[in-house]
């Protein structure tokens, strides 16, 4: 009841056993016709190389992961254009879903049934199918499907108004309420990726990096089918995956981060794990929540664009993810301690942040106090060897430095050990390390003292208390609005300022383009403006 399918960055992926899969050009159970493919079919691609076996001598984690990825079908593929990938997907679907050589119409439910039949088939009846998926394509290199503020949109002037829209996925990470607006641009996190799917290509069970929210916009093409599990059942899901696939987790404990494993909703429901399903069609969004596992597949050729974002309620999930990454010795694409310090400062002006930031900060400072005390009380750090970071050779700044063992962020504190090349360790790892030279030369480098961190907590907690007491009295944040007249009926309408500003002098605008549902037809009455800034019209 489990299997593997996928493909990334125009890679091939397959469902089924360990035998060699057909080349991407060849549909399953279909051989070349005499004379080759018709001229309008995609050009043949080279057969992929055999899977690389892991070394028998204590292989590294990277070697193990590479071997598993190769075994289960994530093979870099040939370069494609959008047109050639669409042509191959259509060709695949036509040849695969046919009766006596005649293509048949298939519904989304038909495709879904076939997808899970392939996944759940037993070893002796396993049919192997290879597909390709153009995944994780950087919009920095090829451009976004959304317009940008600097784009004149000469070929589609009506799109210009979306450049500043909060629903433009390029803008979502930098929304004023998103913690990620304080993070430098990172491809795949704050800079969107594009995804070009084909029939039966999949994205396997996973959560987002650092357990962020994600948004996926379907630009065009055939539907995607999504499956999701609430965050409340993520721990149970991981336990079930390990129980069902112990040999894979023994080889690669970090397997769930590799996006190579799929387990059917039917199996998960039998284990008491709720699984929800959604169909995503063009011009629609799917939003995933923190630490909520999700997976799915494409029913045909399509294009989607995805990015992460992080309202402040994500922060506790991010803190938990950081601790999990440390245990797994996994690289952290966002330095959580550094971000937490930045959010403390931002809370001075964004008071709605304070209740959550205060709670997370208090927990983090308590941990830091315990970890520092464990080292100093045990004499692991030399007398007078607790030094504030100053950007000097004796007291270097550990900004963007990571632990040499677990890759943890050292922004708050780290220990410099004299044993081997003056390596840097986080407080957790150094507490477990034995030093042959003794402890007198070990230096703990800190950004802030515990007293300073405690003062930050007290300040945040006071601001949070004030915010909670006054939030019902606080003015409601409003979006700037403008009046514009309909070019069809002449009635004046109230619209977002960004929409009005995006219209040129010669651009036409009608009520049908109004985003406010009770005023988006010419039959709706004209709003009136009362005294001051009070709007009289009601929606």
MITOR-744499 format. One line per 10 residues: number of its first residue (from 1); their letters; for each residue x, y, z of C-alpha. Coordinates in steps of 0.5 Angstrom, whole numbers. Layout:
MITOR-744499
NUM> A> X,Y,Z; ... .
This chain:
MITOR-744499
1> XXXXXXXXXX> 0,0,0; 6,5,-1; 10,7,-7; 14,12,-10; 13,17,-15; 16,24,-17; 21,27,-21; 24,34,-20; 27,40,-24; 25,37,-30 .
11> XXXXXXXXXX> 27,30,-27; 24,23,-29; 20,20,-23; 17,13,-23; 12,9,-19; 13,1,-18; 19,-3,-17; 26,-3,-18; 27,-5,-25; 29,-1,-30 .
21> XXXXXXXXXX> 24,4,-32; 22,6,-39; 25,12,-42; 21,19,-41; 19,18,-49; 16,12,-48; 9,11,-45; 8,5,-41; 6,-2,-44; 7,2,-51 .
31> XXXXXXXXXX> 13,0,-56; 15,4,-62; 11,4,-68; 14,2,-74; 17,8,-77; 18,11,-71; 14,17,-67; 9,22,-71; 13,28,-73; 8,32,-68 .
41> XXXXXXXXXX> 10,28,-62; 16,30,-57; 23,28,-59; 26,22,-56; 30,23,-50; 36,19,-48; 35,13,-43; 37,15,-36; 43,12,-33; 42,6,-28 .
51> XXXXXXXXXX> 41,8,-21; 47,9,-17; 48,4,-11; 51,7,-4; 58,5,-2; 58,-1,2; 63,2,7; 59,7,12; 57,11,7; 55,19,9 .
61> XXXXXXXXXX> 48,21,10; 49,25,3; 51,18,-1; 45,14,3; 40,20,1; 43,20,-7; 42,12,-7; 35,13,-5; 33,18,-9; 36,14,-15 .
71> XXXXXXXXXX> 33,8,-13; 26,11,-13; 26,15,-19; 28,22,-18; 33,23,-24; 35,29,-27; 32,29,-34; 33,33,-41; 31,40,-42; 24,42,-44 .
81> XXXXXXXXXX> 20,48,-47; 13,49,-44; 11,46,-51; 15,40,-51; 13,38,-44; 5,39,-46; 6,35,-52; 9,30,-48; 4,30,-43; -2,30,-48 .
91> XXXXXXXXXX> 2,24,-52; 3,20,-45; -5,21,-43; -7,19,-50; -3,13,-51; -4,11,-43; -12,12,-43; -14,8,-49; -18,2,-51; -15,-2,-57 .
101> XXXXXXXXXX> -11,4,-59; -17,9,-59; -16,14,-54; -22,15,-48; -24,21,-44; -22,20,-37; -25,24,-31; -21,27,-25; -24,21,-21; -21,16,-26 .
111> XXXXXXXXXX> -14,19,-26; -14,18,-19; -17,11,-19; -11,9,-23; -6,13,-19; -7,9,-13; -8,3,-17; -1,4,-19; 1,6,-12; -2,0,-8 .
121> XXXXXXXXXX> -1,-6,-13; 3,-12,-10; 10,-13,-12; 8,-19,-16; 3,-15,-20; 7,-8,-20; 7,-4,-26; 12,1,-27; 11,8,-30; 15,14,-31 .
131> XXXXXXXXXX> 13,21,-32; 17,27,-32; 16,34,-27; 18,41,-28; 19,42,-21; 22,48,-17; 24,52,-23; 26,59,-20; 22,65,-22; 29,69,-21 .
141> XXXXXXXXXX> 31,66,-27; 25,65,-32; 20,70,-29; 14,69,-25; 7,68,-28; 5,74,-24; 6,81,-26; 11,86,-22; 11,93,-21; 16,95,-26 .
151> XXXXXXXXXX> 13,91,-32; 9,96,-36; 5,90,-39; 5,92,-46; 2,86,-48; -4,85,-43; -5,92,-40; -11,89,-35; -6,85,-31; -2,91,-29 .
161> XXXXXXXXXX> -7,92,-23; -5,86,-20; 3,88,-19; 1,90,-12; -4,86,-10; -3,82,-4; -6,76,-7; 0,76,-12; 4,70,-9; 11,75,-10 .
171> XXXXXXXXXX> 8,79,-5; 5,75,0; 12,73,4; 13,81,4; 6,82,7; 6,87,13; 4,81,17; 9,76,15; 15,75,19; 18,73,13 .
181> XXXXXXXXXX> 19,80,11; 25,81,15; 28,75,12; 33,76,6; 30,74,-1; 31,66,-1; 29,62,-7; 23,57,-6; 22,61,1; 21,68,-1 .
191> XXXXXXXXXX> 22,68,-8; 17,63,-12; 18,57,-15; 14,55,-22; 12,48,-23; 10,45,-29; 6,38,-28; 4,32,-33; -1,27,-32; 1,23,-26 .
201> XXXXXXXXXX> 7,27,-24; 7,28,-16; 9,31,-10; 10,26,-4; 8,27,3; 12,33,6; 11,39,10; 14,46,8; 21,48,10; 21,51,18 .
211> XXXXXXXXXX> 14,49,18; 12,55,14; 5,57,11; 5,56,3; 1,58,-2; 0,55,-9; -3,59,-15; -6,54,-21; -4,59,-27; -7,54,-32 .
221> XXXXXXXXXX> -8,47,-35; -11,41,-32; -13,40,-24; -8,38,-19; -11,33,-13; -9,35,-6; -9,31,0; -7,34,7; -7,32,14; -8,37,20 .
231> XXXXXXXXXX> -2,39,24; -5,36,30; -4,29,27; 3,30,24; 7,26,29; 3,20,29; 3,20,21; 11,20,22; 10,14,27; 6,11,22 .
241> XXXXXXXXXX> 11,12,16; 17,9,20; 13,3,22; 11,2,15; 17,3,11; 23,1,17; 28,-1,11; 28,6,8; 28,10,15; 34,6,17 .
251> XXXXXXXXXX> 38,8,11; 36,15,11; 33,17,18; 31,24,14; 27,21,9; 21,25,10; 25,31,8; 27,28,1; 20,28,-2; 20,21,-5 .
261> XXXXXXXXXX> 15,17,-1; 8,16,-2; 3,13,3; -5,12,1; -10,16,4; -14,9,5; -8,6,9; -7,13,13; -15,13,15; -14,6,18 .
271> XXXXXXXXXX> -9,8,22; -14,14,25; -10,19,21; -15,24,18; -14,26,11; -17,31,7; -18,32,-1; -18,38,-5; -18,39,-13; -15,45,-15 .
281> XXXXXXXXXX> -17,48,-22; -14,54,-26; -14,61,-22; -15,58,-15; -11,58,-9; -9,52,-4; -6,54,2; -2,49,7; -2,51,14; 4,50,19 .
291> XXXXXXXXXX> 7,43,20; 1,40,16; 3,34,11; 1,35,4; 2,31,-2; -2,30,-9; -1,29,-16; -3,32,-23; -8,30,-27; -5,33,-34 .
301> XXXXXXXXXX> -1,38,-36; -1,45,-32; 3,50,-29; 3,53,-22; 7,58,-18; 8,57,-10; 12,61,-4; 12,61,3; 9,66,8; 9,67,15 .
311> XXXXXXXXXX> 4,70,19; 6,71,27; 2,65,29; 7,61,25; 13,63,30; 11,57,35; 11,52,29; 18,55,27; 21,54,34; 19,47,34 .
321> XXXXXXXXXX> 22,46,27; 29,49,29; 29,44,35; 27,38,30; 33,40,25; 38,40,30; 36,33,32; 37,31,25; 43,36,23; 39,39,18 .
331> XXXXXXXXXX> 41,46,15; 37,51,17; 35,56,11; 32,61,16; 36,63,22; 31,63,27; 34,66,33; 36,72,29; 29,72,26; 26,72,33 .
341> XXXXXXXXXX> 31,78,35; 29,82,29; 21,81,31; 22,83,38; 25,90,35; 19,90,30; 14,88,36; 15,96,38; 11,98,32; 7,92,30 .
351> XXXXXXXXXX> 3,91,37; -1,85,34; 6,81,34; 7,82,42; 3,76,45; 6,71,40; 13,74,40; 13,75,48; 11,67,49; 16,64,44 .
361> XXXXXXXXXX> 21,69,47; 20,67,54; 21,60,52; 27,61,48; 30,65,53; 29,60,59; 32,55,54; 38,59,53; 39,60,61; 39,53,62 .
371> XXXXXXXXXX> 44,51,57; 49,57,59; 48,55,66; 50,47,64; 56,49,61; 58,54,66; 56,50,72; 60,44,70; 66,48,68; 66,47,61 .
381> XXXXXXXXXX> 68,54,59; 74,57,62; 74,62,68; 73,69,65; 72,66,58; 64,68,57; 66,74,52; 61,79,48; 61,78,40; 65,84,38 .
391> XXXXXXXXXX> 67,83,31; 74,82,33; 79,76,32; 78,75,40; 71,76,40; 68,74,33; 61,76,31; 57,69,30; 52,72,25; 51,67,20 .
401> XXXXXXXXXX> 55,62,23; 53,55,24; 55,49,29; 60,45,26; 56,39,29; 48,40,28; 48,46,23; 44,50,29; 44,58,28; 49,61,33 .
411> XXXXXXXXXX> 47,68,33; 45,68,40; 51,64,43; 56,59,41; 63,56,44; 70,56,40; 73,50,42; 81,50,41; 81,42,40; 81,42,33 .
421> XXXXXXXXXX> 82,48,28; 78,53,33; 71,50,31; 65,53,33; 59,49,37; 52,51,39; 51,50,47; 47,43,46; 53,40,42; 58,42,46 .
431> XXXXXXXXXX> 55,40,52; 56,33,50; 63,34,47; 69,31,51; 75,36,50; 82,33,51; 86,39,52; 81,41,58; 76,47,59; 81,53,61 .
441> XXXXXXXXXX> 81,55,53; 74,54,51; 71,61,50; 63,62,50; 61,68,45; 55,71,47; 51,77,43; 47,79,49; 47,77,57; 42,73,60 .
451> XXXXXXXXXX> 40,79,64; 39,83,57; 35,78,54; 31,77,60; 29,85,60; 27,84,53; 22,79,55; 19,83,60; 19,89,55; 15,84,50 .
461> XXXXXXXXXX> 10,82,56; 8,89,58; 7,91,51; 3,84,50; -1,86,56; -3,93,54; -5,90,47; -9,85,49; -13,90,54; -13,95,48 .
471> XXXXXXXXXX> -14,91,42; -22,92,42; -21,100,42; -15,100,37; -17,103,30; -18,98,25; -13,98,19; -16,100,13; -14,100,6; -13,106,2 .
481> XXXXXXXXXX> -19,107,-3; -21,112,-9; -27,114,-13; -27,112,-20; -33,113,-25; -36,107,-29; -34,108,-37; -41,104,-38; -46,107,-33; -42,113,-31 .
491> XXXXXXXXXX> -44,111,-24; -38,113,-19; -35,107,-15; -31,106,-9; -25,102,-11; -18,100,-7; -13,105,-9; -8,101,-12; -13,99,-17; -15,106,-19 .
501> XXXXXXXXXX> -7,108,-19; -6,102,-24; -11,105,-29; -8,110,-34; -11,116,-37; -14,112,-43; -16,105,-39; -23,104,-39; -26,101,-33; -33,98,-32 .
511> XXXXXXXXXX> -37,96,-26; -36,89,-27; -29,90,-25; -31,92,-18; -28,87,-13; -34,89,-8; -39,84,-10; -45,89,-8; -43,94,-13; -40,90,-19 .
521> XXXXXXXXXX> -46,91,-24; -48,97,-27; -55,96,-24; -53,97,-17; -54,104,-14; -49,109,-13; -46,110,-7; -46,116,-3; -41,120,1; -43,123,8 .
531> XXXXXXXXX> -40,128,12; -32,127,14; -30,121,11; -36,116,13; -38,112,7; -46,112,7; -47,106,2; -47,99,5; -45,93,2 .
